[in-house]
Amino acid sequence: MKYAVLNLLYVSLIFATVFEDTTEYLGIEIEADSFTGGGELLDDPEGIQYKAPPEPLDPETLADINDPSSGAEYQSPIERAISRGDEGSSIWPDYDWWNDIIVYPGRVGSGQDFDVDWYTGDVYAIFDTDHATLDSLIVYRSQDSGETWSIFAFGTNTDGSISNPKIRVAYDSSGDPWVVAMGIWNETGDDILWTRRCTTSGGSSTWEQVAADVGFADMDADIGVAACVYATYVEDGTDYLRAAGNLLGGSGWVNDVNIFYGTGVTPYPAIAAGFYGNVSIAFITDYYTSTPQVRIKSSTNSGINWTTSEQVSNTDSPSLEDCDIAFTHGPPEQTGWITVTYNFTSSDDFGYYYSTNSGSSWTFGNMFAGSGGDENHGSIRVNKSGGGSSLSLAYNVDPGDSVMFSTAYYLYPTNFNTPMRINDYNATSFWPACAGWSGGYPSILYTNFSVNYRLMFDGYFNVGINNASERLGDMIQNAPNPFSATTNISFNLTQSSPITISIYNITGQLVSTLAYNQSFDEGSHSVQWDGQTESGTRVSPGVYFCRLSADGISRTHRMLIVR
């Protein structure tokens, strides 16, 4: 089982790095060859093999509109992974951001994930239930940065279980947002990987099969318009590592190709979408060496072609587990991180590698401090808004059942602040907590084993979420819209507050800042935008977004320029 999710604030959150002494130096810096593309054959002696995309489903043909599979014999829920830690002890004091919020009071079955719509700030959380029948994949949404939650969408397996919950938010070429949920329908004979995508209004729900007979999968998405959603998965019972993409244009999952063949990939892969079609997959293998190593495959054209795999790490003794990967989103060079668990005989240690040149070379960073017997189950996520330059990280400590949190900034990729426990309740060590973002703040989603495996959420300084959300009011407007020369952007504040007003293009790039942390009084206000960048260059016709933000809470409005 593989694990995922979280991120960070900005430079103001960067503190001195504190790590405990480490007896083993486990990382070897590898200067990778320059990526030139088209390296598939070197990683697969059988040659490159594409799969034809499955036909999209017509929901009207389903016996149950929420269940893409039917007619299979019942199969009980999958057996959980066995924890190495002590699931019943707690050795940590309470160091938390604020009172943890219950997302779902029922029982989580095998994991959780969440993502944020960076244009609107809405947060989407996904998890699978633990039901003997009608096992479900459920999506909840929060429109106030995690303070309150309501059900948004779900899928059901009427004759089996569901596992591997993943979720991402992406925008199509028309600028329309899509919520893409993923899960494995565990059926007798086949474990089928399905995605269900729908608009943020809940409409146009579409089931799309990624592949049949899947053991594990991960997913990530670009930002901006014409964003692509990417998946990587391991075929059940094989050592084939595959990748596929979905441009949200109605053609489903395409470019499904095996990108690596070799023993050892089953300590599951992780995928990260960077910037302008850059996507990378980190995985563990002993295909080239007798000892396990972390390797990376990359694409610069949205997964159409993949580079030859490159070595990131090497070790002399422990096995490796739980790798995760994240890349920043600001050009020209992207900063990347890969985390991994080093599984020694007596305990686990958790560390990371980093790259400052878009993954062309990787350097061992350090091991993270922990007072327990095991540090493992890492999860990392970059904040895709505001230039996508900050990372948040979570990992597990046992005994203690603690979710440890830390952050880093792309200019200082090794300067993680001192890890601290942030969960109010003991977290399960069967699967990891998820690191992510909400309202511009780093946040976590975890499962609380001590109270019926219920789903919990917390965010940095969430004590201020409610006040900031109330200050911004509910609506932004601009008139005229569409416009050709200038437009007036109006908004209302329920109380005085410093506000930042920014304009972004459809790729998520900052175009102009109309106000930066400027104080506005309570009441109605209007600012004018002349359709120009800060340097005075007129922008091209198309879709643009105006975003108002205060204390990390944001409201976004779509505008159209015509000439």
C-alpha positions as CSV (number, residue, x, y, z in Angstrom):
1,M,0.0,0.0,0.0
2,K,1.3,3.4,-0.8
3,Y,0.6,6.7,0.7
4,A,0.1,10.3,0.0
5,V,-0.6,14.1,0.6
6,L,0.4,17.7,2.3
7,N,2.3,21.0,1.8
8,L,3.5,24.4,3.4
9,L,3.3,28.2,3.9
10,Y,6.1,30.4,2.7
11,V,9.4,31.9,3.8
12,S,7.9,33.1,7.1
13,L,7.5,29.4,8.1
14,I,11.0,28.4,7.3
15,F,13.0,27.8,10.5
16,A,16.4,26.2,11.2
17,T,16.6,22.5,10.4
18,V,16.8,20.1,13.4
19,F,17.5,16.5,12.9
20,E,18.5,13.8,15.3
21,D,21.9,12.2,14.8
22,T,22.0,9.5,12.2
23,T,24.4,6.6,12.4
24,E,24.0,5.4,8.8
25,Y,24.5,7.7,5.9
26,L,22.1,6.2,3.4
27,G,22.1,8.6,0.5
28,I,24.4,8.7,-2.5
29,E,24.2,11.7,-4.7
30,I,23.6,10.6,-8.3
31,E,24.4,13.0,-11.1
32,A,21.9,11.8,-13.7
33,D,22.4,12.0,-17.4
34,S,20.5,14.8,-19.1
35,F,16.9,13.8,-19.9
36,T,16.5,13.6,-23.7
37,G,13.2,11.6,-23.9
38,G,12.3,8.3,-25.5
39,G,14.1,6.0,-23.1
40,E,11.4,3.4,-22.7
41,L,13.2,0.4,-24.3
42,L,16.2,0.6,-21.9
43,D,13.8,-0.1,-19.0
44,D,11.8,-2.8,-20.7
45,P,13.5,-5.7,-22.6
46,E,10.2,-6.6,-24.2
47,G,9.8,-3.3,-25.9
48,I,7.3,-0.5,-25.3
49,Q,3.7,-1.7,-25.0
50,Y,0.7,0.6,-25.3
51,K,-2.8,-0.3,-24.3
52,A,-5.9,0.8,-26.1
53,P,-8.0,3.0,-23.8
54,P,-11.2,1.4,-22.4
55,E,-14.4,2.7,-23.8
56,P,-16.1,5.3,-21.6
57,L,-19.1,4.1,-19.8
58,D,-22.6,5.4,-20.4
59,P,-24.0,5.7,-16.8
60,E,-27.5,5.1,-18.1
61,T,-26.6,1.5,-19.0
62,L,-25.6,0.7,-15.4
63,A,-27.9,-1.2,-13.1
64,D,-26.7,1.1,-10.3
65,I,-25.5,4.5,-11.5
66,N,-23.0,4.7,-8.6
67,D,-21.4,1.3,-9.3
68,P,-19.4,0.9,-12.5
69,S,-19.2,-2.9,-12.1
70,S,-22.0,-5.4,-11.5
71,G,-22.7,-9.1,-11.6
72,A,-19.5,-10.2,-9.8
73,E,-19.5,-12.5,-6.8
74,Y,-19.2,-10.9,-3.4
75,Q,-15.7,-10.5,-2.0
76,S,-15.1,-9.3,1.5
77,P,-13.1,-6.1,2.1
78,I,-9.3,-6.4,1.6
79,E,-7.2,-7.3,4.6
80,R,-5.4,-4.4,6.1
81,A,-1.7,-4.1,6.1
82,I,-0.1,-5.3,9.4
83,S,1.3,-2.4,11.4
84,R,4.8,-2.6,12.7
85,G,4.0,-0.1,15.4
86,D,2.0,-0.2,18.6
87,E,-1.5,0.9,17.6
88,G,-2.5,1.5,21.2
89,S,0.0,3.7,22.8
90,S,0.7,7.4,23.0
91,I,3.9,9.0,24.1
92,W,3.5,12.5,22.7
93,P,2.2,15.7,24.3
94,D,-0.5,17.6,22.4
95,Y,1.2,20.0,19.9
96,D,-1.6,20.8,17.5
97,W,-2.7,23.7,15.4
98,W,-6.3,23.8,16.7
99,N,-9.1,21.4,17.5
100,D,-9.1,18.7,14.9
101,I,-12.3,18.6,12.7
102,I,-14.4,15.5,12.1
103,V,-14.9,15.0,8.4
104,Y,-16.6,11.6,8.6
105,P,-17.7,10.0,11.9
106,G,-18.0,6.5,10.4
107,R,-15.3,3.9,9.7
108,V,-12.5,4.5,7.1
109,G,-11.6,1.2,5.4
110,S,-8.1,1.5,3.8
111,G,-7.0,5.1,3.3
112,Q,-7.8,8.7,2.5
113,D,-6.7,11.5,0.2
114,F,-7.6,15.2,-0.4
115,D,-6.9,18.0,-2.8
116,V,-7.8,21.7,-3.1
117,D,-9.3,23.6,-6.0
118,W,-6.7,26.4,-6.0
119,Y,-9.0,28.8,-7.9
120,T,-11.9,28.6,-5.4
121,G,-10.2,27.2,-2.3
122,D,-12.7,24.4,-2.0
123,V,-11.2,21.2,-0.4
124,Y,-12.2,17.7,-1.5
125,A,-11.5,14.7,0.7
126,I,-12.0,11.0,-0.4
127,F,-11.9,7.8,1.6
128,D,-13.3,4.3,1.3
129,T,-15.6,2.8,3.9
130,D,-15.3,-0.6,5.7
131,H,-18.6,-2.2,4.9
132,A,-19.2,-5.9,4.4
133,T,-21.7,-5.0,1.7
134,L,-22.1,-1.8,-0.3
135,D,-18.6,-0.8,0.3
136,S,-18.3,2.8,-0.8
137,L,-15.9,5.4,-2.1
138,I,-17.0,8.7,-0.7
139,V,-16.0,12.3,-1.5
140,Y,-16.7,15.1,1.0
141,R,-16.3,18.9,0.2
142,S,-15.5,21.9,2.3
143,Q,-16.1,25.4,1.0
144,D,-14.7,27.1,4.2
145,S,-11.2,25.7,4.3
146,G,-12.0,22.6,6.2
147,E,-14.2,24.0,8.9
148,T,-17.4,22.2,7.8
149,W,-17.9,19.3,5.4
150,S,-20.7,17.9,3.3
151,I,-21.0,14.9,1.0
152,F,-20.2,15.7,-2.6
153,A,-20.1,12.4,-4.5
154,F,-19.7,8.7,-4.0
155,G,-19.3,5.3,-5.7
156,T,-20.5,1.9,-4.5
157,N,-19.4,-1.7,-5.0
158,T,-22.6,-3.6,-4.6
159,D,-20.8,-7.0,-4.7
160,G,-17.3,-6.4,-3.3
161,S,-15.0,-3.9,-1.7
162,I,-13.2,-0.7,-2.7
163,S,-9.6,0.4,-2.0
164,N,-6.9,2.9,-3.1
165,P,-8.8,6.2,-2.7
166,K,-7.3,9.1,-4.6
167,I,-8.6,12.5,-5.7
168,R,-7.4,15.5,-7.7
169,V,-9.0,18.7,-9.1
170,A,-8.1,19.9,-12.6
171,Y,-9.4,22.2,-15.3
172,D,-10.2,21.4,-19.0
173,S,-9.3,23.4,-22.1
174,S,-12.4,25.5,-21.6
175,G,-11.5,26.5,-18.1
176,D,-14.1,24.2,-16.5
177,P,-13.1,22.5,-13.2
178,W,-13.4,18.7,-12.8
179,V,-13.1,16.6,-9.6
180,V,-11.5,13.2,-10.4
181,A,-12.0,10.4,-7.9
182,M,-10.1,7.1,-8.1
183,G,-10.6,3.7,-6.5
184,I,-10.0,0.0,-7.1
185,W,-13.1,-2.1,-7.3
186,N,-12.0,-5.4,-5.8
187,E,-13.9,-8.0,-7.7
188,T,-13.5,-11.8,-8.0
189,G,-10.9,-12.4,-10.6
190,D,-10.1,-8.8,-11.4
191,D,-9.3,-5.7,-9.4
192,I,-10.5,-2.9,-11.6
193,L,-9.2,0.7,-11.4
194,W,-12.0,3.2,-12.0
195,T,-12.1,7.0,-12.0
196,R,-15.3,9.0,-11.7
197,R,-15.1,12.6,-12.7
198,C,-17.7,15.3,-12.4
199,T,-17.9,19.1,-12.5
200,T,-17.6,21.0,-9.3
201,S,-21.3,21.6,-9.5
202,G,-21.7,17.8,-9.3
203,G,-22.9,17.4,-12.9
204,S,-21.7,15.5,-16.0
205,S,-20.7,12.5,-13.9
206,T,-18.6,10.0,-16.0
207,W,-17.1,6.6,-15.1
208,E,-13.8,5.8,-16.8
209,Q,-11.8,2.6,-16.5
210,V,-8.1,3.1,-16.3
211,A,-7.2,-0.6,-16.3
212,A,-8.2,-4.1,-15.1
213,D,-6.3,-6.3,-12.7
214,V,-4.5,-3.5,-10.8
215,G,-2.7,-3.9,-7.6
216,F,-2.0,-0.3,-6.7
217,A,-2.3,3.2,-8.3
218,D,-1.4,6.8,-7.7
219,M,-2.7,10.0,-9.3
220,D,-1.8,13.7,-9.7
221,A,-2.9,16.6,-11.8
222,D,-1.5,19.8,-13.5
223,I,-2.8,23.2,-12.6
224,G,-4.2,25.8,-15.0
225,V,-6.5,25.3,-17.9
226,A,-6.0,22.3,-20.3
227,A,-4.6,20.5,-17.2
228,C,-3.9,16.8,-17.5
229,V,-4.6,14.2,-14.8
230,Y,-2.0,11.4,-14.6
231,A,-2.1,7.9,-13.2
232,T,0.6,5.3,-12.5
233,Y,-0.2,1.8,-11.5
234,V,1.2,-1.7,-11.1
235,E,-0.5,-4.6,-12.8
236,D,-1.6,-7.1,-10.3
237,G,0.8,-10.1,-10.1
238,T,3.4,-8.6,-12.4
239,D,6.4,-6.3,-12.2
240,Y,5.1,-3.9,-14.9
241,L,4.9,-0.2,-14.0
242,R,2.5,1.7,-16.2
243,A,1.4,5.3,-16.7
244,A,-1.6,6.9,-18.4
245,G,-3.1,10.4,-18.9
246,N,-6.5,12.0,-19.1
247,L,-6.9,15.4,-20.7
248,L,-10.5,15.6,-19.5
249,G,-11.6,15.9,-23.1
250,G,-13.9,12.9,-23.1
251,S,-11.5,10.4,-24.6
252,G,-10.8,8.8,-21.2
253,W,-7.4,7.5,-20.1
254,V,-5.0,7.4,-23.0
255,N,-1.2,6.9,-23.6
256,D,-1.4,3.9,-21.3
257,V,2.1,2.5,-21.6
258,N,4.4,0.2,-19.6
259,I,7.4,2.4,-18.6
260,F,9.4,0.0,-16.5
261,Y,9.8,-3.8,-16.0
262,G,11.7,-5.3,-13.1
263,T,11.4,-7.0,-9.8
264,G,10.9,-4.8,-6.8
265,V,8.4,-2.2,-8.1
266,T,5.7,-3.5,-5.8
267,P,6.8,-1.2,-2.9
268,Y,4.4,1.1,-4.8
269,P,5.2,4.1,-7.1
270,A,4.3,7.7,-6.6
271,I,3.5,10.3,-9.3
272,A,3.9,14.1,-9.4
273,A,2.8,16.6,-12.0
274,G,5.0,19.6,-12.2
275,F,4.7,22.5,-14.7
276,Y,3.8,22.7,-18.4
277,G,3.5,19.0,-19.1
278,N,6.3,17.8,-16.8
279,V,5.4,14.7,-14.9
280,S,7.6,12.2,-12.9
281,I,7.2,8.9,-11.2
282,A,9.3,7.7,-8.3
283,F,9.5,4.0,-7.5
284,I,11.7,1.4,-5.8
285,T,13.4,-1.5,-7.6
286,D,16.3,-3.9,-7.4
287,Y,16.2,-4.5,-11.2
288,Y,19.6,-3.0,-11.9
289,T,21.3,-3.8,-8.5
290,S,21.2,-6.4,-5.8
291,T,20.2,-3.8,-3.3
292,P,17.0,-1.7,-3.6
293,Q,17.2,1.8,-5.0
294,V,14.8,4.7,-5.7
295,R,14.6,5.5,-9.4
296,I,12.7,8.1,-11.3
297,K,11.0,8.2,-14.8
298,S,10.1,11.6,-16.3
299,S,8.2,13.1,-19.2
300,T,8.3,16.6,-20.5
301,N,5.3,16.3,-22.8
302,S,2.4,15.2,-20.6
303,G,3.3,11.5,-20.6
304,I,3.5,11.0,-24.3
305,N,7.3,10.1,-24.1
306,W,9.3,9.0,-21.1
307,T,13.0,9.3,-20.3
308,T,15.2,6.4,-19.3
309,S,14.9,5.8,-15.6
310,E,17.5,7.5,-13.5
311,Q,18.9,6.4,-10.1
312,V,18.1,8.7,-7.2
313,S,19.4,6.7,-4.2
314,N,21.4,3.6,-3.3
315,T,21.6,1.7,0.0
316,D,23.8,-1.0,1.4
317,S,21.5,-2.9,3.8
318,P,17.9,-1.8,4.5
319,S,14.9,-2.4,2.3
320,L,13.1,0.7,1.1
321,E,9.4,1.5,1.3
322,D,6.8,4.3,1.0
323,C,8.4,6.6,-1.5
324,D,6.6,9.8,-2.4
325,I,7.4,12.7,-4.8
326,A,6.5,16.3,-5.3
327,F,7.6,19.1,-7.6
328,T,7.2,22.9,-7.5
329,H,5.3,24.6,-10.3
330,G,7.4,27.7,-11.0
331,P,9.6,27.8,-14.2
332,P,12.3,27.6,-15.4
333,E,13.8,25.1,-13.0
334,Q,11.6,23.1,-10.6
335,T,12.5,22.0,-7.2
336,G,11.6,18.4,-6.3
337,W,11.6,16.2,-3.3
338,I,11.4,12.4,-2.9
339,T,10.8,10.9,0.5
340,V,11.4,7.2,1.4
341,T,11.3,4.9,4.5
342,Y,14.4,2.9,5.3
343,N,13.3,-0.3,6.9
344,F,16.0,-1.6,9.2
345,T,15.7,-4.8,11.3
346,S,15.1,-3.0,14.5
347,S,13.3,0.1,13.3
348,D,12.3,2.4,10.4
349,D,14.0,5.7,9.6
350,F,12.5,8.3,7.3
351,G,14.5,10.6,5.0
352,Y,14.5,12.5,1.7
353,Y,16.3,13.5,-1.5
354,Y,16.0,16.8,-3.3
355,S,16.6,18.3,-6.7
356,T,17.0,21.9,-7.7
357,N,17.2,21.3,-11.5
358,S,13.9,19.7,-12.4
359,G,15.0,16.3,-11.4
360,S,18.2,16.1,-13.5
361,S,20.2,15.3,-10.4
362,W,19.3,14.3,-6.9
363,T,21.1,14.8,-3.5
364,F,20.5,13.1,-0.2
365,G,19.1,15.6,2.3
366,N,18.8,14.1,5.7
367,M,16.9,11.9,8.1
368,F,14.0,13.3,10.0
369,A,14.0,13.4,13.8
370,G,11.6,11.2,15.8
371,S,11.4,10.0,19.4
372,G,9.6,6.8,18.6
373,G,11.0,3.4,17.4
374,D,9.8,3.9,13.8
375,E,9.5,6.9,11.5
376,N,7.7,6.0,8.3
377,H,4.7,6.5,6.0
378,G,5.7,9.8,4.4
379,S,3.4,12.1,2.5
380,I,4.4,15.3,0.6
381,R,2.5,17.8,-1.5
382,V,3.4,21.2,-3.1
383,N,1.1,24.2,-2.8
384,K,0.1,24.7,-6.4
385,S,-1.3,28.1,-5.9
386,G,0.8,31.3,-5.5
387,G,3.5,30.0,-7.8
388,G,3.5,26.5,-6.3
389,S,6.8,27.0,-4.3
390,S,6.2,25.6,-0.9
391,L,6.1,22.0,0.4
392,S,4.3,20.4,3.3
393,L,5.2,17.0,4.7
394,A,3.7,14.5,7.1
395,Y,5.0,11.2,8.4
396,N,4.2,8.6,11.0
397,V,6.0,7.9,14.3
398,D,5.5,4.7,16.2
399,P,5.1,4.0,19.0
400,G,2.9,7.0,19.7
401,D,0.7,6.9,16.6
402,S,1.7,10.5,15.8
403,V,1.4,12.5,12.6
404,M,4.6,14.6,12.4
405,F,4.5,17.7,10.3
406,S,7.2,19.9,8.6
407,T,7.6,22.4,5.8
408,A,10.2,23.6,3.3
409,Y,10.5,26.3,0.6
410,Y,11.9,25.8,-2.9
411,L,14.8,28.3,-2.4
412,Y,15.9,26.4,0.7
413,P,14.9,22.7,0.0
414,T,16.8,21.3,3.0
415,N,15.6,23.8,5.5
416,F,12.7,21.9,7.1
417,N,11.4,23.3,10.3
418,T,11.5,21.1,13.4
419,P,9.0,18.3,13.0
420,M,6.1,18.5,15.4
421,R,3.1,16.3,16.3
422,I,-0.2,17.9,15.1
423,N,-2.9,15.2,15.6
424,D,-5.2,15.5,18.6
425,Y,-6.1,11.9,18.4
426,N,-4.0,8.8,17.8
427,A,-3.6,8.2,14.1
428,T,-3.6,4.7,12.5
429,S,-0.3,3.4,11.4
430,F,-1.9,0.9,9.0
431,W,-1.8,3.7,6.4
432,P,-0.3,7.2,6.4
433,A,-1.9,10.6,7.0
434,C,-2.2,12.8,3.9
435,A,-0.3,16.1,3.6
436,G,-2.0,18.9,1.6
437,W,-3.3,22.4,1.5
438,S,-6.5,24.3,2.2
439,G,-7.0,28.1,1.9
440,G,-3.3,28.6,1.3
441,Y,-2.3,26.8,4.5
442,P,-0.7,23.4,5.0
443,S,-3.2,20.9,6.2
444,I,-3.5,17.2,7.1
445,L,-6.1,14.5,6.7
446,Y,-5.8,11.4,8.9
447,T,-7.7,8.4,10.3
448,N,-8.2,8.2,14.1
449,F,-8.0,4.6,15.1
450,S,-9.0,5.2,18.8
451,V,-12.5,6.3,17.9
452,N,-13.8,3.8,15.2
453,Y,-11.3,4.8,12.5
454,R,-13.1,8.1,11.9
455,L,-11.7,10.7,9.5
456,M,-10.1,13.9,10.9
457,F,-8.8,17.1,9.4
458,D,-6.6,19.9,10.7
459,G,-4.9,23.0,9.2
460,Y,-2.3,25.5,10.2
461,F,-3.8,28.3,12.2
462,N,-7.3,27.0,11.5
463,V,-8.4,29.1,14.5
464,G,-8.5,32.0,12.0
465,I,-10.4,30.2,9.2
466,N,-13.9,31.2,10.3
467,N,-13.1,34.9,10.8
468,A,-11.2,35.3,7.5
469,S,-14.0,33.4,5.6
470,E,-16.6,35.7,7.0
471,R,-14.6,38.9,6.2
472,L,-14.5,38.1,2.5
473,G,-18.2,37.8,2.0
474,D,-19.7,35.6,-0.6
475,M,-19.4,37.2,-4.1
476,I,-17.0,38.9,-6.5
477,Q,-18.3,40.5,-9.7
478,N,-16.8,42.4,-12.6
479,A,-18.6,44.6,-15.2
480,P,-18.5,44.6,-18.1
481,N,-17.9,40.9,-18.5
482,P,-16.8,40.1,-21.2
483,F,-14.7,43.3,-21.7
484,S,-12.2,44.5,-24.2
485,A,-10.4,47.5,-22.4
486,T,-11.1,47.9,-18.7
487,T,-13.4,46.3,-16.2
488,N,-14.5,47.2,-12.6
489,I,-14.1,44.4,-10.0
490,S,-16.5,44.8,-7.1
491,F,-16.6,42.9,-3.8
492,N,-18.0,43.3,-0.3
493,L,-16.4,42.9,3.1
494,T,-18.3,42.2,6.3
495,Q,-15.5,43.9,8.3
496,S,-12.3,45.8,7.7
497,S,-9.4,43.6,6.6
498,P,-6.1,43.6,4.6
499,I,-6.8,42.1,1.2
500,T,-4.7,40.9,-1.7
501,I,-6.3,41.1,-5.2
502,S,-4.5,39.2,-7.9
503,I,-5.1,38.4,-11.6
504,Y,-4.1,35.0,-13.0
505,N,-4.2,33.6,-16.6
506,I,-5.6,30.2,-17.5
507,T,-2.3,28.4,-16.9
508,G,-2.2,29.7,-13.3
509,Q,0.5,32.3,-13.9
510,L,0.3,35.6,-12.0
511,V,-0.5,38.4,-14.4
512,S,-1.1,41.4,-12.2
513,T,-1.5,42.3,-8.5
514,L,-4.1,45.1,-8.0
515,A,-3.6,45.2,-4.2
516,Y,-1.2,43.5,-1.9
517,N,-2.2,43.2,1.7
518,Q,-4.0,46.5,1.4
519,S,-6.4,47.6,4.1
520,F,-10.1,47.9,3.1
521,D,-12.9,49.1,5.3
522,E,-16.1,47.2,5.9
523,G,-18.6,47.6,3.0
524,S,-18.6,47.5,-0.8
525,H,-15.5,48.2,-2.9
526,S,-14.4,48.4,-6.5
527,V,-11.0,48.2,-8.2
528,Q,-10.3,48.6,-11.9
529,W,-8.2,46.4,-14.1
530,D,-7.1,47.7,-17.5
531,G,-6.3,44.3,-19.0
532,Q,-2.5,44.8,-18.6
533,T,0.3,43.1,-16.8
534,E,2.3,45.0,-14.1
535,S,4.9,45.9,-16.8
536,G,2.2,47.6,-18.9
537,T,1.9,44.9,-21.6
538,R,-1.7,44.2,-22.8
539,V,-2.7,40.6,-22.2
540,S,-4.1,38.4,-24.9
541,P,-7.8,37.7,-25.2
542,G,-9.0,34.7,-23.2
543,V,-10.1,33.6,-19.7
544,Y,-8.6,35.2,-16.6
545,F,-9.3,34.8,-12.9
546,C,-9.4,37.4,-10.2
547,R,-8.7,36.2,-6.7
548,L,-9.2,38.0,-3.4
549,S,-7.4,36.5,-0.4
550,A,-7.1,37.3,3.3
551,D,-5.2,35.2,5.8
552,G,-5.0,32.4,3.2
553,I,-8.7,32.3,2.6
554,S,-9.7,33.2,-1.0
555,R,-12.5,33.9,-3.3
556,T,-12.1,33.6,-7.1
557,H,-14.0,35.0,-10.1
558,R,-13.7,34.2,-13.8
559,M,-13.4,37.0,-16.4
560,L,-13.3,37.0,-20.2
561,I,-11.3,39.4,-22.3
562,V,-12.3,39.9,-26.0
563,R,-10.7,42.1,-28.6
